Amino acid sequence: MLNIDEIINRYSITYIDIPSGSGRTHQIQHLFSKYSNISLYTYYSSYRTPIGEFLFTLLNLSDKKKLFEEKGKYIGPILRNYIHPKFFSLLEVYEPSPSLDLEEEIYKLVQIIDLLLHDKPIKYWFIDDWLLYLDYNRFFEILIPQISEKFNIHFVITGENLPKFNNMYTLQKEKPIDVKEVSNYFNIDYKSAEKLINLGQSNWNNMKLIYKNKFKSLENIVKEKLETLNDEEKKALYSLTLIGKTFSGTTIKAVKELYGPLVFFKNFIKLGLLRFERPMWRFPSDDVLTIINRELSSINTNNELNKNLIDKLISLNYSDTWGRIATLAERIDDRRRWLYCKIKEFRSVPNIYKKIEILKEILEKEKTKKFYIRKLLRLLINTQNYQEALEILNKIEEKTLWEKALTVRCLSYLGDYDSAKKIIDEFKERPKTEYDTPEILAHFGSYYFLRKESKKGLKILGSYLEDITNTITSPSYISNYLNSLALMNALERKVIDAVYFLNFALPYANKSQNKLVLFKILNNLGDLERYVNGPRNALKYSLDAFEISKSLSKEYILISLENLVNTLSQFYLWDDVSNLIRQLKALLKEVKIEYYYYLGLRRIALIYLFCRRFEEVKELLPLLEEIEKFPESKVLINLIKGFLGENNIENLEEDILKTKEDQLITLYLSLLIERGFSSKKIVYEYHSELPFYNFLKNLILLEDIYSSFSYIDFMQERWEYLDALNSYITLTEYIKNIGMKNSENLLKTLYFEIVGISDLLGLKHIKEKYIRNVSEEFSSLHTPIKIIENYLVPAIINSQNESQAITIIHRAFLPFSQNILVRIKIGEKILEEGNKFLRESALKIYYHKFPFSIYLYSKDLIDSSIILLLRNILNAFIVFWERRYGIYDPLTELYNRSYGQKKIEEAYYEYTRGEKPFSIVFIDIDSFKKINDNLGHIYGDFILKEISRIIKRNIRQNDIAVRWGGDEFLLLLKRTNYEDAEKVIDRISKELNRISNQEINISYGIETMSPEIKNCEELIKNADLKMYSNKYKRLSN
């Protein structure tokens, strides 16, 4: 006989298969009682999910009321996902958190488990009846090992007919129950024990029942009791057996509403025919259940009792019961009720993979399949299962336009561009604009994006812009369409236009309540804002996208994580970046799509190169060399070998230029300069707004060396500290290569900057290499506080909003303690970031400068000298705060955007109080980027100033002219209708054409205020959209 007590310490997780009737529950409860001070016991009920049962076991360790008073707002929404308030009233005030994927669920739950297990000496966790958990095995096979390892807990998991697990034991039923054990347990003689074993069929629960009823047989015990029941009570009891051996309070509630009070329960409990094992009711054994079911089956005419119970459970409308109700309907082959419950289950489950499983179940039985196939295809695309989606699409003989577009998307992502092109070529005429046209165009756009045929894609997609924005359609469809339009613009290096379309799409994405749609917009915004405005603007979008990705597929987590790592590598400590890279590497092992696998490897390799970790990047070479499908991979491999000194870097120029990828090009140029070479071909033919690229371009074109520092300052304003570090290193090598005279002190200054930034970023290998070049008097100034003052204080001052500022300030104190809370008060307004749990109990250091205050909370003992840093950081924050209210653009002397927005709001509210309509005009300079790239920024600035003068000459004194951003202008024309606004823009266009000999043109969009426009944002958006529509119509013609 297997002795469970002997094996529970052999492995961290032990599975035991114990046949029915072998006293499984009896044995587990006995062990739990033996180790009650250091163990937990879980038995499945209906706490929403088996996960809820897990959590409720832990909640019982705490004072639940006190716990929710202190931590409720953090843990309540997550627990509400798994435990229904009908079982736990403290959860009634919380809404469930948004839909979660596997990794996100586990991550959040481990945090809660950590909180609930804190300081609890738990050594064993017993879980009974594991078969009921197997629907969630994919979840538990990750969660349980994490709990076991993190908290050193031994899991003992038992059940009947379990599938094969590692570390699994099976209790054989061949050996009879030990008579002596039965005799001792019931305190009876051996002869009575043998009789009890025979009557109970060697089942411990049966034996307990028979002993309690003075050795009557099971048949007699049950039949005698059934004879005492009236008809309604028999129906009630029979209905309970339909659920199974165990049933929840939900089932009892349903049965009570159908057949009245369950008066017989009290007597059944007394006799042992029913018992309550928190939190479930149960019959003592399958044998008892079988007898009751057999004796009462005659009252269930035409499955009427099944149908009544199903309908009653449906009417209760508990989201956690739909799957079980569907199972009841399936047993009586009631397709209508089964389908209804499966659809309700589909809508209520939070996990996207569970939704896919439910749809597949429906499609196996449902004849009218088209509606469900469409839903399944969308989910498969959302989870990157292109191959499976393509297999379903290939079975459809007469495809709709939507299905053809989806096929193009699948083929494109699977690399079969030729087949995708054949489908596209079938369309000779422009399809008319309908409800699903935006989604169809977005699917077709995948081909043009992946093939990098952006001009063609932009021409096709852009021609629909005005039609689509005036068509009634789904917010998710229009968001996906605008996202495709943004990606085409990005490939054409019209990055500001791309950011415009993504910001235009963001409200639609939020309105759609579709996580994947919102993820795409946020992730792309993070990527492009990194280019336009640096990491400081990109970070929020990238973090939001990463959080959402955790509820999507691994491919999406990979995409967002590599984007986030790219952003954070510019200003985070190397240890933190390295941890994220480890996560990225782990994800790469599970990614099935080769394109995403390449993107992940490429990102890791580039970060290693920028961080000058050449040994690590060398280890990636074999993996990159296995990927032959992507030409960019060969270029990256050759660049890595160039850094490792394994090939001639001058021969890479043409291939590097063809990639048109900023990071590859900047790495290549910096390598050339450090080796004493240059590439004027690249800097003449390639244009980029990145400060690092323009810094390198400045060195190659032999411009004033001191002007290089302005680019480095700009990098630091954008939080591009890693680029700044590489700029200083490249500059030192450049100065040594050209033999610059009297450069000794300059080089010392550069070495000090290198040491400072490398220390700030935690790049010890770079610091150690250069610190020997820093003299003692320089070194003595080099303290952690000085580093933060030098590099993070300017970033605080140049923050664009409060959220950015508090993020940098929090980052500033991390070198002193990892577990902190930073809090800033401006009058009654409060900004804070960090561990909010520290607010009540941690040590606090503060500095006041009325009406501003800064507080630092930490459980670690921080040196009081930190007050100096607090003072300097608060002063920097005050400067940032007070600089936000300027009203003029310094270049054009027009009003700036924030002031322009304020004046539009004033005009809008005046209109709502009865003033005459006003108009706004958006103006955009055509091909301004080419002017900047080909003729330089000085000439570009001249054009901006000249157009500003033309605008001011052609508007009235009380009109408002605004430089909206880049090459965009906005005019606020008071008491002006549409026709008069057209006359104004016509005068501006004619004067510009005359002065520039028609070499410079503008696109414009006019919107006049009307009752249909509900707010200022809609007014601005309409004018902006008309401007872009005007531009794309000219492009398509």
ZANU-193445 format. One record per residue (C-alpha): residue in three letters; x, y, z. Coordinates in steps of 0.2 Angstrom, whole numbers, plus 5000, padded with zeros to 4 digits. Last residue first. Layout:
// residues N
ALAXYZ...
END
This chain:
// residues 1037
ASN498053094704SER498352974719LEU499553104726ARG498353254724LYS496953154732TYR498153114746LYS498553294750ASN496753354750SER496353204762TYR497753264773MET497053434774LYS495253374776LEU495853274791ASP496653414800ALA495153524798ASN494053384804LYS495153344819ILE495253524824LEU493353544825GLU493153374833GLU494353424847CYS493453584850ASN491853504854LYS490153444848ILE490253494829GLU488453474822PRO487953654828SER489253724816MET491053794816THR491853804799GLU493253684795ILE494553714781GLY495953594776TYR497553644767SER498953584757ILE500453694753ASN501653724738ILE503453774736GLU504253784719GLN502853894711ASN504154034708SER504454044727ILE503854224729ARG502354214717ASN501754034723LEU501854094741GLU500854254736LYS499554144727SER499354014741ILE499154154755ARG497754244745ASP496854074741ILE496954034760VAL496054194764LYS494754174750GLU494453994756ALA494054064774ASP492854184766GLU491854034758TYR491953934774ASN491254074785THR492254194795ARG491754284811LYS493454244818LEU494854154808LEU495854044818LEU497353994807LEU498353834810PHE500153794803GLU501053634800ASP502853614795GLY503453554812GLY502153594824TRP500553694826ARG501353864822VAL499853974825ALA499054124817ILE497554204826ASP496354324818ASN496054494827GLN497354584816ARG496654514800ILE497554384790ASN498554404774ARG500154484780LYS500254374795ILE500154214783ILE501554284771ARG502654324786SER502454144793ILE502754074775GLU504454164776LYS504854104793LEU504553924789ILE505553944772PHE507054014782ASP506953874794GLY507053744780TYR508553844773ILE509453824789HIS508853644791GLY509753584775LEU509453594757ASN509153414752ASP508553344769ASN507653504774ILE506753534757LYS506453344756LYS505553354773PHE504553494767SER503753394753ASP502153494754ILE502053634767ASP500453594778ILE499053724782PHE497553684794VAL496253814793ILE494953864807SER493353944804PHE492154054815PRO490254054817LYS489454204824GLU489254224843GLY487754154852ARG488454084869THR489053924860TYR490054024848GLU490954114863TYR491353944870TYR492153884853ALA493154044851GLU493854024869GLU494253844865ILE495153894849LYS496154024859LYS496753894871GLN497253774858GLY498253914849TYR499153954866SER499653774868ARG500153764849ASN501353914849TYR500854094843LEU501854154828GLU503554224830THR504154104817LEU505754034826PRO505354074844ASP503554004844TYR502554114856ILE501454074871GLY502554024886TYR501553934900ARG502553774903ARG504153854909GLU503453874926TRP503253694930PHE504953644922VAL505753774932ILE504853714948PHE505453534944ALA507253584943ASN507153674960LEU506353514967ILE507753414959ASN509053524967ARG508253524984LEU508053334984LEU509853314979LEU510453414993ILE509253325005ILE510153165000SER511453215012SER510353135025ASP511052965020ILE509652845015LEU509152705028ASP508052575017LYS506252575021SER506052715008TYR504952875006LEU505553024997TYR504453184999ILE504553344988SER503553504992PHE503053654981PRO501953804987PHE503153844995LYS504853774994HIS504853615005TYR506053475006TYR505753295012ILE506453135019LYS505352995025LEU505552825032ALA504252695028SER502652655036GLU501152745029ARG501752795011LEU502752635008PHE501252545000LYS501252664986ASN502852584979GLY503452704966GLU502752864958GLU501853014965LEU501053184959ILE499953274971LYS498953434969GLU498353524984GLY499753664983ILE501053584971LYS501453424981ILE502753294975ARG502953114980VAL504252994977LEU504052814984ILE505452694986ASN506052514984GLN507652514973SER508652624985PHE510052744982PRO510352714963LEU508452724961PHE508352904967ALA508452984950ARG507252864942HIS505852924953ILE506253104947ILE506253054929THR504552974931ILE503853124941ALA504353234926GLN503653124913SER501953114922GLU501953304925ASN502053344906GLN503353384893SER504953364903ASN506353484898ILE506653534916ILE506653354922ALA507853304908PRO509053444913VAL509053384931LEU509353204925TYR511053224918ASN512253334928GLU511253334944ILE511153144943ILE512953124940LYS513453244954ILE512353154966PRO513252984962THR514953064964HIS516253114951LEU516953274958SER518453184965SER518753094949PHE519053264940GLU520353314952GLU521053144952SER521353134933VAL520153044921ASN521052934909ARG521052784921ILE519152804921TYR518952764903LYS519052574902GLU518252544919LYS516752654915ILE516452564898HIS516552394907LYS515452464921LEU513952504910GLY512752554924LEU511852684914LEU512352824926ASP514052754927SER514252754908ILE513552924908GLY514852994921VAL516352894914ILE515952954896GLU515753134902PHE517453124912TYR518253054897LEU517553194886THR518253324899LYS519953244899LEU519853244879LEU519553434879ASN520953454892GLU522153364880SER521553434864ASN522853574861LYS523053514843MET521853394835GLY522753234828ILE521353194816ASN521253014823LYS521353074841ILE519953194839TYR518853064830GLU519152934844THR518653054857LEU517053104847THR516552924845ILE516652894863TYR515653054867SER514353014854ASN514252834860LEU513752904878ALA512553024870ASP511652884861LEU511552794877TYR510952944886GLU509452974874TRP508353054887ARG507653174873GLU508453324883GLN510053214883MET510053194864PHE509853374862ASP511353404873ILE512353284862TYR511753374846SER512353544854PHE514053464858SER514353434840SER514453614837TYR516153614845ILE516853514831ASP516353644818GLU515953554802LEU517053424795LEU515653344784ILE515953174793LEU515953254810ASN514253344807LYS513553184799LEU513953094815PHE513053214826ASN511653214813TYR511453034815PHE511453044834PRO510153184834LEU508953074824GLU508053174811SER508653064797HIS509253094779TYR510252974768GLU511053014751TYR512253144756VAL512653074773ILE512852894765LYS513952954751LYS515053054763SER515652894771SER517052914783PHE518652814789GLY519752834805ARG519252674813GLU518152774826ILE517352864812LEU516952704802LEU516152624818SER515152784821LEU514452774803TYR514052594804LEU513152614821THR512152764814ILE511652664798LEU511152514807GLN510052614819ASP509252724806GLU508752584795LYS508752634776THR509252454772LYS509952504756LEU511252614764ILE512052474774ASP512152364758GLU513052504749GLU514252554763LEU514752374768ASN516452374758GLU517152504770ILE516952384785ASN518252254779ASN517852094789GLU518252004806GLY518652154817LEU517252114829PHE516352274825GLY516452234807LYS515852054811ILE514352134819LEU514052244803ASN514152084792ILE512851994802LEU511752154802VAL511852154783LYS511451974781SER509951994792GLU509252134782PRO509152014767PHE507751914777LYS507451734772GLU509151664777ILE508951654796GLU510251524802GLU511651654802LEU510651754815LEU510751614827PRO512551584824LEU512951764826LEU512051784843GLU513551734854LYS514651874846VAL513351994852GLU513751944870GLU515651964868PHE515452134859ARG514552214873ARG514752394867CYS513152454874PHE512652514856LEU513152344849TYR512252244863ILE510752344860LEU510852314841ALA511052124844ILE509552114856ARG508452204843ARG508952094829LEU508651934838GLY506851994842LEU506552054824TYR507151894817TYR505951784829TYR504551904823TYR504951864805GLU505151684809ILE503351654816LYS503351524829VAL503851614844GLU504251504860LYS506151514860LEU506051694856LEU505051724872ALA506551664883LYS507751784874LEU506551934877GLN506451894895ARG508351884896ILE508452054887LEU507252124900ASN508452074914SER509852144904VAL508952314903ASP508752314922ASP510552274925TRP511152404912LEU510252544921TYR508952634911PHE509152784900GLN509352734882SER509052554885LEU507352594890THR506752634873ASN507452484863VAL506952374878LEU505152444876ASN505152404857GLU505852234860LEU504552204873SER503052264862ILE503552144848LEU503851994859ILE502252024869TYR501352024853GLU502151864847LYS501751784864SER499951814861LEU498851944869SER498451984887LYS500252024891SER500252134876ILE499152264885GLU500552294898PHE501852314884ALA500752434874ASP500552544890LEU502452544893SER502852584875TYR501552724874LYS502152804891LEU504052784886ALA503952854868ASN503953044873ARG505453034885PRO506252904873GLY506553024859ASN505453154851VAL505253104833TYR506152934833ARG505552874850GLU503852944845LEU503852824831ASP504052664841GLY502952714855LEU501652764843ASN501752604835ASN501552514851LEU500052624856ILE499152594840LYS499452414839PHE498952384857LEU497352474855VAL496752364841LEU497352214850LYS496452264866ASN494752294858GLN493752414868SER493352494851LYS493152674859ASN494952664864ALA495552614847TYR494452754839PRO495252884851LEU496952824846ALA496752824827PHE497053014825ASN498552994836LEU499152854825PHE498752964809TYR499753114816VAL501253004821ALA501352934803ASP501253114796ILE502653154808VAL503653004802LYS503553034784ARG505052924781GLU504152834767LEU504152674778ALA503352784792ASN501952844780MET501552664775LEU501452624794ALA500352774797LEU499052724784SER499052544791ASN498652614808LEU497352724800TYR496452564793ASN496652474809SER495852614819ILE494452634806TYR494052444808SER494152454827PRO492952604828SER491652504817THR490952584802ILE489752724797THR490652814782ASN491252994782THR492952954789ILE493052814776ASP492652924761GLU493953054766LEU495352934768TYR494952814753SER496352884741GLY497552864756LEU497452674756ILE497852654737LYS499252784736LEU499952744752GLY500152554747LYS500952604731LYS502152714740SER502452594754GLU503052444744LYS504052384759ARG503552204755LEU502952184773PHE502052354772TYR501252324755TYR500652154760SER499952204777GLY498952344768PHE497852224761HIS497252174778ALA497052364783LEU496052394767ILE494852254771GLU494652324789PRO494252504782THR493052424769ASP491952334782TYR490552454782GLU490552504764THR491652604752LYS491552544734PRO492952434727ARG494152514715GLU494152414699LYS495452284692PHE495552184708GLU496252004704ASP497952084705ILE497752084724ILE497451894724LYS498951854714LYS500051974725ALA499651864740SER500151704731ASP501851784726TYR502151854744ASP502151684752GLY503151744768LEU501951684781TYR501451854786SER501051894768LEU500051734765CYS498951774781ARG498651954776VAL498251914758THR497051774765LEU496151904776ALA495952014761LYS495151874751GLU494051834766TRP493452014767LEU493152024748THR492051864750LYS492651694746GLU491751564736GLU492651404739ILE493051414758LYS494151274763ASN495751384760LEU495151504773ILE495151374786GLU496951324782LEU497451504781ALA496751544799GLU497851394805GLN499351454797TYR499051634802ASN498951594821GLN499551774826THR498451784841ASN497351924833ILE497351824817LEU496651674826LEU495351784835ARG494751864819LEU494651694810LEU493651624824LYS492351764823ARG492151744805ILE492051554806TYR490651584820PHE489551684808LYS489851564793LYS489451404803THR487551374801LYS487751184805GLU488451194822LYS489151044830GLU491051054827LEU490951244824ILE490351264842GLU491751174850LYS493051274839LEU492151434845ILE492451374863GLU494251334861ILE494551504853LYS493751594867LYS494851494879TYR496351554870ILE495651734872ASN495551724891PRO494251834899VAL492751704898SER491051794898ARG490651814880PHE491151634875GLU490251564890LYS488651654884ILE488951584867LYS489251404874CYS487651424885TYR486551474869LEU487251334859TRP486951204873ARG485151264875ARG484751244856ARG485751084854ASP484850984868ASP485650814867ILE485150764884ARG486950764890GLU487450914880ALA486251024890LEU487050974906THR488751014899ALA488151184893ILE487551224911ARG489351184916GLY490151304904TRP488851434908THR489151434927ASP490451564930SER489451704922TYR487951684934ASN486351724924LEU485151664937SER483951634922ILE485151514914LEU485251404930LYS483351404930ASP483251354912ILE484551214914LEU483651144930ASN481951144921LYS482751064905ASN483550924916LEU481950894925GLU480950874909ASN482150744902ASN480650664893THR479950614910ASN481150634924ILE480050544938SER480550374932SER482450414936LEU482050424954GLU482750254960ARG484150254947ASN484750424951ILE484650394970ILE485650224968THR486950304957LEU487250444969VAL487450334984ASP488750224974ASP489650384968SER490050424986PRO489550535001PHE488450654991ARG489150824991TRP488951014996MET490351124992PRO491251265001ARG491751195013GLU491351015014PHE489551005017ARG488750835019LEU487350735012LEU486750555014GLY487650555032LEU486050515041LYS486050685050ILE486450775033PHE484950685025ASN483850735039LYS484250915038PHE484250915019PHE482450855019VAL481751035021LEU482451085004PRO481251235003GLY480251254986TYR480351154970LEU481051264956GLU481651414967LYS482451294979VAL483251194965ALA484051354957LYS484751414974ILE485451234978THR486351234961THR487151404965GLY487651344982SER488751224974PHE488651034969THR489650884972LYS489350704966GLY488650764950ILE487550904943LEU486150794938THR486050724956LEU485450884962SER483950874950TYR483550704958LEU483450784975ALA482350924970LYS481150814960LYS481050694975GLU480650844986GLU479250894974ASP478550724974ASN478550694993LEU480050615002THR479950485016GLU480050345003LEU481750414998LYS482450385015GLU482050205016LYS482750184998VAL484450265002ILE484750165018ASN484150005011GLU485250014995LEU486750065005SER486549915017LYS486149935035PHE487649925047LYS486950035061ASN486650195050LYS488250285055TYR489250125051ILE488450115034LEU488850305030LYS490650285037MET490850125027ASN490150215011ASN491450355013TRP492850235015ASN492450125000SER492949945001GLN491249894994GLY490349975009LEU489449815014ASN491049705012ILE492149825021LEU490849845035LYS490649655037GLU492549635038ALA492649775052SER491249685061LYS492249525061TYR493849625066ASP493049705081ILE492449895081ASN493350055086PHE492850135069TYR494650185064ASN495450045074SER494449915066VAL494549995048GLU496449995050LYS496549815056VAL495449755042ASP496749835029ILE495749885013PRO496049755000LYS497549754988GLU497049774970LYS496649964972GLN498350024967LEU498850204972THR499650274958TYR501150394959MET501650534948ASN503350634948ASN503050694931PHE501250694925LYS500150564916PRO498350594915LEU497350574931ASN496050434933GLU495550494951GLY496350634960THR497750704971ILE498950844971VAL500350854984PHE501251024982HIS502851054992ILE503051244996ASN504751334995PHE503951504993LYS504651554976GLU505051384969SER503351304974ILE502351464969GLN503251464952PRO503051274949ILE501151294953LEU500851444941ILE501551374925GLU500751204925PHE499251284933PHE498751394918ARG498851254905ASN498051144917TYR496451254918ASP495251134910LEU496151004921TYR495551074937LEU494050964940LEU495250814937TRP496250874952ASP495050804965ASP496150864980ILE497450994982PHE498650984997TRP499851125000TYR501351085011LYS502751195019ILE501751355024PRO502651465037LYS501651625034ASP502751785034HIS501951845018LEU500851715010LEU499451835006LEU500551974998ASP501651844989ILE500051764983ILE499451934976GLN501051964967VAL501051784960LEU499251824954LYS499751974944TYR501151884935ILE500151724932GLU498651814925GLU499751924914GLU500751774907LEU499151674903ASP498151814895LEU496951934904SER495352024900PRO495152184909SER495052184929PRO493352134936GLU492352274944TYR492452304962VAL491152354976GLU490452174977LEU492152094981LEU491952105000SER490351994998PHE491351834995PHE490351694988LYS488951794979PRO490451914975HIS491051784962ILE492951744964TYR494051734949ASN494051904940ARG493451984956LEU495151934963ILE496052054950PRO494852194953GLY495052184973ILE496952164974TYR497452344971LYS495952444977GLY495752314992LYS497452334999GLU497252415016GLU495352405019PHE495352235009LEU496652155021LYS495752215036LYS494152135031LYS495051975025ASP495951945041SER497151835033LEU497551645030ASN495751615023LEU496251725009LEU497551595004THR496251455001PHE495151584993LEU496451614980PHE496651424975GLU494751414974GLY494651564963ILE495951484951PRO494751334950THR493551464942ARG492051564948TYR492151504966SER491151354961SER492051224972TYR493651134970TYR494551064986THR496051154993TYR497051115009LEU498551225015SER499951165027ILE501151225040ASN500051235056SER498851095049TYR500150965047LYS499250815054SER497550885050PHE498150905032LEU498750735032HIS497050665038GLN496150775026ILE497150695012GLN496850515018HIS494950545020THR494850635003ARG495750484995GLY494850345004SER495050214992GLY493250214985SER493750304969PRO495450264963ILE496950364969ASP498150444957ILE499450544966TYR500350694959THR501950764968ILE502650934966SER504250994976TYR504750814975ARG505250684988ASN504450775003ILE502650715001ILE503250534998GLU503250455015ASP501550525021ILE500750465005ASN501150285010LEU500750174995MET500050005000
END
